[in-house]
Amino acid sequence: MRSAGELRGYHIQGSDEEIGHVEDFIVDDESWEIRYLVIDTSNWWGGKKVLVAPRWAGHTSWSKSKVHVDLSRQTIKKSPEWKAGEAINREYEARLYDYYGRPAYWEGGGRTAGVSPPQQSKSNRG
């Protein structure tokens, strides 16, 4: 068992390239579950912060200080941005889960093994 705080600063390895690092966590104030990793993309995309649910992580390499996710750099680049200090409401979460094509936790959507990264639809292309 490891402390979640150990993940702070870990690099996020996407399906193609590194996409940032874990800056912080968003914790559900009722269940105390970590809902999201706050990913800082400042190393390559101007400091945009995005949220990724821990259940979307493939595995953590403790020896290399990396968290692996099955999301590409392009997918993260176009994902809904999160602004520190703004409340996370259900509308934002629904948009986030819809964008990533993942089942919503509030609808009983658990961890989905082997889920492919979202396909870039016309609405997601810049």
C-alpha positions in Angstrom: 0.0 0.0 0.0 1.3 3.5 -0.9 0.3 7.0 0.0 -1.5 8.9 -2.7 0.7 11.9 -1.9 3.7 9.9 -3.3 2.1 10.3 -6.7 2.4 14.1 -6.6 5.0 15.0 -9.2 4.9 11.6 -11.0 5.0 11.9 -14.8 2.0 10.8 -16.8 2.9 8.5 -19.6 0.3 8.6 -22.4 -0.2 6.0 -25.1 2.3 7.8 -27.3 4.2 10.3 -25.3 4.5 11.9 -21.9 1.6 14.2 -21.2 2.4 16.0 -18.0 2.7 15.3 -14.3 0.4 14.8 -11.3 0.0 18.2 -9.7 -2.8 17.4 -7.2 -5.9 15.4 -6.5 -9.6 16.1 -6.4 -11.2 14.2 -3.5 -15.0 13.5 -3.2 -16.0 15.3 0.0 -18.6 12.7 0.9 -16.9 9.3 0.1 -13.3 10.6 0.5 -12.5 8.8 -2.8 -9.9 10.3 -5.1 -12.0 11.2 -8.1 -9.4 12.9 -10.3 -5.7 13.4 -10.7 -5.0 17.0 -11.7 -2.6 16.8 -14.6 -0.4 19.8 -15.4 0.6 19.8 -19.0 3.0 22.8 -18.7 6.0 20.7 -20.0 4.5 20.7 -23.5 1.1 22.5 -23.7 1.3 25.9 -21.9 0.2 24.9 -18.5 -3.3 23.5 -19.3 -4.7 21.5 -16.4 -6.8 18.5 -17.1 -8.5 15.9 -14.9 -8.1 12.2 -15.3 -9.9 9.6 -13.2 -7.5 7.3 -11.4 -9.5 4.3 -12.7 -8.4 5.3 -16.2 -4.8 4.7 -15.3 -3.3 1.4 -16.6 -0.5 1.0 -14.0 2.0 2.9 -12.0 5.7 2.4 -12.3 6.9 3.3 -8.8 10.5 2.8 -9.7 10.3 5.2 -12.6 7.8 7.6 -11.0 5.3 7.3 -13.8 1.6 6.7 -14.1 0.5 5.1 -17.4 -2.8 6.0 -19.1 -4.2 4.9 -22.4 -4.8 8.4 -23.6 -2.7 10.1 -26.4 -1.2 13.5 -26.2 -3.7 14.8 -28.8 -6.6 13.4 -26.7 -5.3 15.2 -23.6 -4.7 18.4 -25.6 -8.3 18.6 -26.7 -9.8 17.5 -23.4 -12.0 19.8 -21.3 -9.7 22.1 -19.3 -10.0 22.4 -15.6 -9.4 25.7 -13.9 -8.0 25.5 -10.3 -10.5 27.0 -7.9 -13.6 26.2 -10.0 -16.1 23.8 -8.5 -16.6 20.6 -10.3 -20.2 20.1 -11.1 -22.1 17.2 -12.7 -22.3 19.1 -16.0 -18.5 19.4 -16.2 -18.1 15.7 -15.2 -20.6 14.6 -17.8 -18.8 16.5 -20.5 -15.5 15.0 -19.3 -16.7 11.4 -19.2 -18.5 11.9 -22.5 -15.3 13.3 -24.1 -13.2 10.4 -22.9 -16.0 7.9 -23.8 -15.9 6.3 -20.3 -18.8 5.1 -18.1 -19.8 7.6 -15.5 -19.1 6.6 -11.9 -22.4 8.1 -10.7 -24.2 5.7 -13.1 -22.5 2.7 -11.7 -19.7 2.8 -14.2 -16.8 1.0 -12.7 -13.3 0.5 -14.0 -13.4 -0.7 -17.6 -10.4 -2.8 -18.6 -9.1 -2.6 -22.1 -11.0 0.5 -23.0 -9.6 2.2 -26.1 -8.8 5.9 -26.1 -11.6 8.0 -27.5 -11.8 8.4 -31.2 -11.5 12.0 -32.4 -14.9 12.8 -33.7 -15.6 15.9 -35.8 -16.8 17.7 -32.7 -13.4 17.0 -31.0 -11.2 18.1 -33.8 -9.6 21.6 -33.6 
